């Protein structure tokens, strides 16, 4: 079992409090896809644990199939155009909370100095009543 699979399972166990909505937002260092990108293989197993446990991925929920890459800014030889972010590794997952908005910030033109090698994310959730 991959370390990231084990971490996904442990995260779900930690967050499993019946009847309490919660969110997991952050850099998970996992991206999915059909093939290696910039010499890095995708991980198509770890996020499946969250899906099977009933967690909702905010980006596709509110942005559909729109590209949602968040890393790695200005990496030599990577991205299209070169230097553009090329993998989605920052997420907002929730259970019992409905995502109503998700956007990226810290976006800079390719080749310009950036505050991080990732774009930031902001996720907005509807508060259950």
Backbone as a printed PyTorch tensor [residue, N CA C, xyz], in Angstrom:
tensor([[[  0.8580,  -1.1850,   0.0000],
         [  0.0000,   0.0000,   0.0000],
         [  0.8990,   1.2420,   0.0000]],

        [[  0.5380,   2.2120,  -0.8430],
         [  1.2830,   3.4630,  -0.9020],
         [  1.0970,   4.2670,   0.3890]],

        [[  2.1060,   5.0350,   0.7400],
         [  2.0120,   5.9050,   1.9090],
         [  0.8190,   6.8420,   1.7950]],

        [[  0.5920,   7.3920,   0.5950],
         [ -0.5270,   8.3310,   0.4210],
         [ -1.8780,   7.6390,   0.5860]],

        [[ -1.9770,   6.3600,   0.2180],
         [ -3.2130,   5.6060,   0.4530],
         [ -3.4520,   5.4480,   1.9550]],

        [[ -2.3960,   5.1010,   2.6800],
         [ -2.5030,   4.9320,   4.1300],
         [ -2.8880,   6.2670,   4.7920]],

        [[ -2.2950,   7.3640,   4.3400],
         [ -2.6330,   8.6810,   4.8880],
         [ -4.0830,   9.0420,   4.6000]],

        [[ -4.5730,   8.7070,   3.4090],
         [ -5.9820,   8.9770,   3.0880],
         [ -6.8900,   8.2050,   4.0320]],

        [[ -6.5970,   6.9310,   4.2480],
         [ -7.4090,   6.1170,   5.1530],
         [ -7.3580,   6.6650,   6.5810]],

        [[ -6.1760,   7.0530,   7.0550],
         [ -6.0500,   7.5980,   8.4080],
         [ -6.7770,   8.9370,   8.5440]],

        [[ -6.7580,   9.7500,   7.4960],
         [ -7.4830,  11.0260,   7.5270],
         [ -8.9790,  10.7880,   7.6530]],

        [[ -9.4980,   9.8340,   6.9000],
         [-10.9200,   9.5130,   6.9580],
         [-11.2910,   9.0160,   8.3570]],

        [[-10.4720,   8.1550,   8.9320],
         [-10.7300,   7.6660,  10.2930],
         [-10.7560,   8.8230,  11.2880]],

        [[ -9.8080,   9.7340,  11.1750],
         [ -9.7280,  10.8770,  12.0910],
         [-10.9550,  11.7730,  11.9720]],

        [[-11.4240,  11.9630,  10.7320],
         [-12.5330,  12.8980,  10.4960],
         [-13.9040,  12.2630,  10.6850]],

        [[-13.9930,  10.9770,  10.9370],
         [-15.2900,  10.2960,  10.9470],
         [-16.0250,  10.4690,  12.2730]],

        [[-16.6050,  11.6220,  12.4450],
         [-17.4620,  11.8910,  13.5970],
         [-18.8880,  11.9760,  13.0590]],

        [[-19.7290,  11.0010,  13.3780],
         [-21.0840,  10.9630,  12.8200],
         [-21.8570,  12.2580,  13.0650]],

        [[-22.5220,  12.7130,  12.0040],
         [-23.4090,  13.8700,  12.1240],
         [-22.7250,  15.2210,  12.1570]],

        [[-21.4220,  15.2580,  12.0520],
         [-20.7290,  16.5380,  12.1050],
         [-20.1210,  16.8500,  10.7390]],

        [[-20.5420,  17.9440,  10.1080],
         [-19.9350,  18.3000,   8.8170],
         [-18.4860,  18.7240,   9.0190]],

        [[-17.6610,  18.4670,   8.0130],
         [-16.2680,  18.8620,   8.1010],
         [-15.6420,  18.9640,   6.7130]],

        [[-14.5050,  19.6440,   6.6890],
         [-13.7930,  19.8420,   5.4310],
         [-12.3130,  19.5540,   5.6320]],

        [[-11.6990,  19.0670,   4.5780],
         [-10.2580,  18.8580,   4.5120],
         [ -9.7900,  19.7110,   3.3420]],

        [[ -9.0430,  20.7730,   3.6300],
         [ -8.5970,  21.7000,   2.5920],
         [ -7.0870,  21.8330,   2.6930]],

        [[ -6.3980,  21.6260,   1.5740],
         [ -4.9580,  21.8210,   1.6100],
         [ -4.2230,  21.1320,   0.4840]],

        [[ -2.9140,  21.1190,   0.6390],
         [ -1.9900,  20.5300,  -0.3170],
         [ -1.8560,  19.0520,   0.0070]],

        [[ -2.4240,  18.1960,  -0.8360],
         [ -2.3710,  16.7550,  -0.6050],
         [ -1.2400,  16.0810,  -1.3780]],

        [[ -0.5400,  16.8380,  -2.2270],
         [  0.5680,  16.2940,  -3.0150],
         [  0.1930,  15.0540,  -3.7970]],

        [[ -1.0390,  15.0140,  -4.2850],
         [ -1.5410,  13.8970,  -5.0820],
         [ -2.2280,  14.4710,  -6.3050]],

        [[ -1.8950,  13.9450,  -7.4720],
         [ -2.6550,  14.3130,  -8.6650],
         [ -3.0230,  13.0550,  -9.4220]],

        [[ -4.1650,  13.1160, -10.0720],
         [ -4.6740,  11.9760, -10.8290],
         [ -4.5060,  12.2370, -12.3250]],

        [[ -4.5030,  11.1790, -13.0980],
         [ -4.4420,  11.3340, -14.5420],
         [ -4.1320,  10.0400, -15.2370]],

        [[ -4.1800,  10.0760, -16.5820],
         [ -3.9740,   8.8540, -17.3540],
         [ -2.5040,   8.5030, -17.5870]],

        [[ -1.5890,   9.4510, -17.3690],
         [ -0.1770,   9.1990, -17.6800],
         [  0.7070,  10.1310, -16.8570]],

        [[  1.9930,   9.8180, -16.8540],
         [  2.9680,  10.6740, -16.1770],
         [  2.9360,  12.0650, -16.8020]],

        [[  3.1740,  13.0610, -15.9620],
         [  3.2470,  14.4510, -16.4120],
         [  4.5480,  15.0240, -15.8620]],

        [[  5.3370,  15.6030, -16.7400],
         [  6.6180,  16.1830, -16.3470],
         [  7.4450,  15.1630, -15.5510]],

        [[  7.4460,  13.9340, -16.0430],
         [  8.2070,  12.8160, -15.4770],
         [  7.7190,  12.3790, -14.0960]],

        [[  6.5040,  12.7840, -13.7080],
         [  5.9330,  12.3410, -12.4320],
         [  4.6940,  11.4950, -12.7050]],

        [[  4.6190,  10.3250, -12.0800],
         [  3.4440,   9.4670, -12.2980],
         [  2.2440,   9.9780, -11.5070]],

        [[  1.0430,   9.8370, -12.0690],
         [ -0.1550,  10.1970, -11.3070],
         [ -0.4000,   9.1760, -10.2060]],

        [[ -1.2330,   9.5590,  -9.2640],
         [ -1.6730,   8.6470,  -8.2130],
         [ -3.1810,   8.5270,  -8.3770]],

        [[ -3.6400,   7.4020,  -8.8700],
         [ -5.0650,   7.2130,  -9.1420],
         [ -5.7690,   6.3630,  -8.0880]],

        [[ -5.1560,   6.2270,  -6.9060],
         [ -5.7870,   5.4190,  -5.8700],
         [ -6.1670,   6.2190,  -4.6190]],

        [[ -5.3050,   7.0890,  -4.1500],
         [ -5.4880,   7.7140,  -2.8300],
         [ -6.7530,   8.5480,  -2.7010]],

        [[ -7.0770,   9.3610,  -3.6970],
         [ -8.2690,  10.2020,  -3.5920],
         [ -9.5490,   9.3760,  -3.6610]],

        [[ -9.4540,   8.1830,  -4.2070],
         [-10.6040,   7.2790,  -4.2520],
         [-11.1060,   6.9060,  -2.8660]],

        [[-10.2140,   6.8500,  -1.8940],
         [-10.6440,   6.5570,  -0.5190],
         [-11.5910,   7.6400,  -0.0190]],

        [[-11.2780,   8.9060,  -0.3110],
         [-12.1590,  10.0090,   0.0930],
         [-13.5030,   9.9190,  -0.6300]],

        [[-13.4710,   9.6640,  -1.9280],
         [-14.7250,   9.5520,  -2.6880],
         [-15.6030,   8.4280,  -2.1340]],

        [[-15.0040,   7.2650,  -1.9210],
         [-15.7790,   6.1120,  -1.4290],
         [-16.3210,   6.3380,  -0.0180]],

        [[-15.6790,   7.2170,   0.7450],
         [-16.1570,   7.5330,   2.0970],
         [-17.2110,   8.6380,   2.0730]],

        [[-17.5970,   9.0990,   0.8600],
         [-18.6710,  10.0890,   0.7420],
         [-18.2290,  11.5320,   0.7510]],

        [[-16.9250,  11.7820,   0.5820],
         [-16.4270,  13.1640,   0.5350],
         [-16.6130,  13.7290,  -0.8700]],

        [[-16.8320,  15.0300,  -0.9310],
         [-17.0720,  15.7390,  -2.1840],
         [-15.8610,  16.6120,  -2.4930]],

        [[-15.3590,  16.5130,  -3.7130],
         [-14.2490,  17.3320,  -4.2060],
         [-14.8370,  18.6380,  -4.7280]],

        [[-14.5090,  19.7520,  -4.0870],
         [-15.1270,  21.0440,  -4.4050],
         [-14.8700,  21.5140,  -5.8330]],

        [[-13.6430,  21.3460,  -6.3430],
         [-13.3400,  21.9270,  -7.6570],
         [-14.2900,  21.4300,  -8.7480]],

        [[-14.3960,  20.1270,  -9.0210],
         [-15.3140,  19.7130, -10.0840],
         [-16.7780,  19.9460,  -9.7350]],

        [[-17.1040,  19.9600,  -8.4490],
         [-18.4870,  20.2050,  -8.0530],
         [-18.9370,  21.5950,  -8.4880]],

        [[-18.0890,  22.5980,  -8.3260],
         [-18.5000,  23.9690,  -8.6600],
         [-17.9320,  24.4800,  -9.9800]],

        [[-16.8790,  23.8390, -10.4960],
         [-16.2510,  24.3120, -11.7390],
         [-16.3320,  23.3190, -12.8850]],

        [[-17.0190,  22.2020, -12.6700],
         [-17.1670,  21.2220, -13.7440],
         [-15.8260,  20.6860, -14.2100]],

        [[-15.6790,  20.5920, -15.5130],
         [-14.4620,  20.0360, -16.1000],
         [-13.3770,  21.0810, -16.3220]],

        [[-13.5640,  22.3030, -15.8200],
         [-12.5500,  23.3470, -16.0010],
         [-11.2270,  22.9000, -15.3870]],

        [[-10.1430,  23.2100, -16.0620],
         [ -8.8000,  22.8710, -15.5730],
         [ -8.5970,  23.5490, -14.2170]],

        [[ -8.1310,  22.8040, -13.2410],
         [ -7.9700,  23.3510, -11.8910],
         [ -6.5690,  23.1810, -11.3380]],

        [[ -5.5650,  23.2150, -12.1940],
         [ -4.1900,  23.0050, -11.7310],
         [ -3.7930,  24.0450, -10.6820]],

        [[ -3.0130,  23.5950,  -9.7020],
         [ -2.5560,  24.4860,  -8.6380],
         [ -1.0480,  24.4200,  -8.4180]],

        [[ -0.3390,  23.5310,  -9.0400],
         [  1.1120,  23.4130,  -8.8440],
         [  1.7330,  22.9000, -10.1280]],

        [[  2.8010,  23.1660, -10.4060],
         [  3.9810,  23.7790,  -9.8690],
         [  4.3210,  24.9690, -10.7840]],

        [[  4.3150,  26.1470, -10.2470],
         [  4.5410,  27.3630, -11.0300],
         [  6.0140,  27.4620, -11.4440]],

        [[  6.2090,  27.8370, -12.7220],
         [  7.5340,  28.1350, -13.2820],
         [  8.5300,  26.9850, -13.1560]],

        [[  8.0560,  25.7590, -13.3030],
         [  8.9380,  24.5990, -13.2880],
         [  9.5420,  24.4480, -14.6830]],

        [[ 10.8540,  24.4570, -14.7900],
         [ 11.5460,  24.3660, -16.0780],
         [ 11.1510,  23.0880, -16.8100]],

        [[ 10.7560,  23.2250, -18.0640],
         [ 10.4060,  22.0890, -18.8970],
         [  9.0200,  21.5350, -18.6760]],

        [[  8.2330,  22.1560, -17.8040],
         [  6.9080,  21.6330, -17.4770],
         [  5.8380,  22.6820, -17.7660]],

        [[  4.6120,  22.2070, -17.9300],
         [  3.4750,  23.0890, -18.1690],
         [  3.3410,  23.4790, -19.6220]],

        [[  2.1540,  23.9780, -19.9800],
         [  1.8850,  24.4450, -21.3370],
         [  1.0740,  25.7330, -21.2390]],

        [[  1.6880,  26.8800, -21.5110],
         [  3.0790,  27.0520, -21.9350],
         [  4.0490,  26.7110, -20.7960]],

        [[  5.3180,  26.4980, -21.1720],
         [  6.3160,  26.1420, -20.1720],
         [  6.2770,  27.1240, -19.0070]],

        [[  6.2350,  26.5840, -17.7950],
         [  6.1640,  27.4010, -16.5910],
         [  4.7700,  27.5120, -16.0160]],

        [[  3.7360,  27.1320, -16.8060],
         [  2.3590,  27.1710, -16.3080],
         [  2.1560,  26.0130, -15.3280]],

        [[  1.2500,  26.1840, -14.3750],
         [  0.9330,  25.0910, -13.4500],
         [  0.4580,  23.8850, -14.2470]],

        [[  0.7590,  22.6730, -13.7380],
         [  0.4870,  21.4860, -14.5500],
         [ -0.0930,  20.3050, -13.7910]],

        [[ -0.4220,  20.4760, -12.5260],
         [ -1.0940,  19.3860, -11.8190],
         [ -1.9420,  19.9740, -10.6950]],

        [[ -3.0190,  19.2840, -10.3710],
         [ -3.9050,  19.7290,  -9.2830],
         [ -3.5880,  18.9010,  -8.0520]],

        [[ -2.9620,  19.5500,  -7.0650],
         [ -2.5660,  18.8550,  -5.8400],
         [ -3.1410,  19.5200,  -4.5910]],

        [[ -3.8490,  20.6240,  -4.7620],
         [ -4.4680,  21.3410,  -3.6420],
         [ -5.9790,  21.1710,  -3.7590]],

        [[ -6.6060,  20.7600,  -2.6700],
         [ -7.9980,  20.3260,  -2.7230],
         [ -8.8340,  20.8930,  -1.5870]],

        [[-10.1380,  20.8750,  -1.8180],
         [-11.1360,  21.1050,  -0.7810],
         [-12.1150,  19.9420,  -0.8240]],

        [[-12.0320,  19.0490,   0.1320],
         [-12.9300,  17.9000,   0.2420],
         [-13.8490,  18.1390,   1.4280]],

        [[-15.1030,  17.7540,   1.3150],
         [-16.0290,  17.9610,   2.4320],
         [-17.0440,  16.8350,   2.5170]],

        [[-17.6090,  16.7290,   3.7240],
         [-18.6840,  15.7790,   3.9730],
         [-19.6830,  16.5010,   4.8660]],

        [[-20.9270,  16.5760,   4.3970],
         [-21.9470,  17.2930,   5.1510],
         [-21.9270,  18.7900,   4.9250]],

        [[-21.0660,  19.2480,   4.0360],
         [-20.9960,  20.6590,   3.6330],
         [-21.0740,  20.7090,   2.1120]],

        [[-21.8750,  21.6180,   1.5870],
         [-22.0080,  21.7420,   0.1430],
         [-21.0800,  22.8280,  -0.3620]],

        [[-20.1190,  22.4890,  -1.2450],
         [-19.2650,  23.5260,  -1.8080],
         [-20.0760,  24.3820,  -2.7850]],

        [[-19.9740,  25.6930,  -2.6400],
         [-20.6960,  26.6080,  -3.5300],
         [-19.7500,  27.4940,  -4.3260]],

        [[-18.4750,  27.4630,  -3.9950],
         [-17.4980,  28.2360,  -4.7390],
         [-16.1020,  27.7270,  -4.4610]],

        [[-15.2540,  27.7780,  -5.4730],
         [-13.8340,  27.4750,  -5.2910],
         [-13.0780,  28.2260,  -6.3590]],

        [[-12.0650,  28.9610,  -5.9190],
         [-11.2390,  29.6820,  -6.8810],
         [ -9.7840,  29.6250,  -6.4520]],

        [[ -8.9250,  29.9480,  -7.3860],
         [ -7.4820,  29.9690,  -7.1460],
         [ -7.0310,  31.4200,  -6.9880]],

        [[ -5.9940,  31.6250,  -6.1830],
         [ -5.4100,  32.9640,  -6.0730],
         [ -3.8880,  32.8470,  -6.0920]],

        [[ -3.2190,  33.9800,  -6.2110],
         [ -1.7660,  33.9780,  -6.3370],
         [ -1.3320,  33.6370,  -7.7460]],

        [[ -2.2570,  33.8180,  -8.7030],
         [ -1.9790,  33.5120, -10.1060],
         [ -1.1090,  34.6260, -10.6840]],

        [[  0.0080,  34.2520, -11.2740],
         [  0.9080,  35.2210, -11.9010],
         [  1.1660,  34.7950, -13.3380]],

        [[  1.5050,  35.7350, -14.1920],
         [  1.8720,  35.3470, -15.5620],
         [  3.0880,  34.4140, -15.5520]],

        [[  3.1020,  33.4630, -16.4790],
         [  4.2070,  32.5160, -16.6050],
         [  5.5250,  33.2830, -16.6830]],

        [[  6.4950,  32.8390, -15.9010],
         [  7.8220,  33.4320, -15.9100],
         [  8.0190,  34.5410, -14.8950]],

        [[  6.9390,  35.0600, -14.3240],
         [  7.0740,  36.1150, -13.3200],
         [  7.2120,  35.5000, -11.9310]],

        [[  7.7880,  36.2610, -11.0220],
         [  7.9550,  35.7910,  -9.6460],
         [  6.5870,  35.4910,  -9.0480]],

        [[  6.5180,  34.4170,  -8.2940],
         [  5.2700,  33.9900,  -7.6680],
         [  5.4800,  33.8950,  -6.1560]],

        [[  4.3990,  34.0750,  -5.3830],
         [  4.5340,  33.9780,  -3.9310],
         [  4.7980,  32.5520,  -3.4480]],

        [[  4.5360,  31.5670,  -4.2890],
         [  4.7160,  30.1560,  -3.9300],
         [  4.8480,  29.3500,  -5.2080]],

        [[  5.2160,  28.0800,  -5.0800],
         [  5.2120,  27.2100,  -6.2550],
         [  3.8350,  26.6130,  -6.4930]],

        [[  2.8820,  26.9640,  -5.6280],
         [  1.4830,  26.5640,  -5.7690],
         [  0.6180,  27.8060,  -5.9310]],

        [[ -0.5380,  27.6230,  -6.5480],
         [ -1.5790,  28.6340,  -6.4590],
         [ -2.3270,  28.3700,  -5.1660]],

        [[ -2.8420,  29.4050,  -4.5530],
         [ -3.6660,  29.2270,  -3.3660],
         [ -5.0820,  28.8740,  -3.7800]],

        [[ -5.8410,  28.3210,  -2.8550],
         [ -7.2440,  28.0260,  -3.1280],
         [ -8.1190,  28.6090,  -2.0220]],

        [[ -9.3000,  29.0170,  -2.4360],
         [-10.3340,  29.4680,  -1.5050],
         [-11.5820,  28.6620,  -1.8270]],

        [[-12.1240,  28.0110,  -0.8140],
         [-13.3280,  27.2040,  -0.9920],
         [-14.4220,  27.8070,  -0.1220]],

        [[-15.5900,  27.9650,  -0.7080],
         [-16.7440,  28.4860,   0.0310],
         [-17.7730,  27.3710,   0.1610]],

        [[-18.2970,  27.2050,   1.3820],
         [-19.2790,  26.1680,   1.6540],
         [-20.5720,  26.7860,   2.1510]],

        [[-21.6930,  26.1570,   1.8030],
         [-22.9830,  26.5340,   2.3610],
         [-23.0370,  25.9700,   3.7770]],

        [[-23.5170,  26.7760,   4.6960],
         [-23.6170,  26.3300,   6.0920],
         [-24.9260,  25.5580,   6.2480]],

        [[-24.8350,  24.3120,   6.7190],
         [-26.0750,  23.5350,   6.9080],
         [-26.9410,  24.1580,   8.0070]],

        [[-28.2220,  24.1530,   7.8000],
         [-29.1460,  24.7430,   8.7810],
         [-29.8590,  23.6540,   9.5310]]])
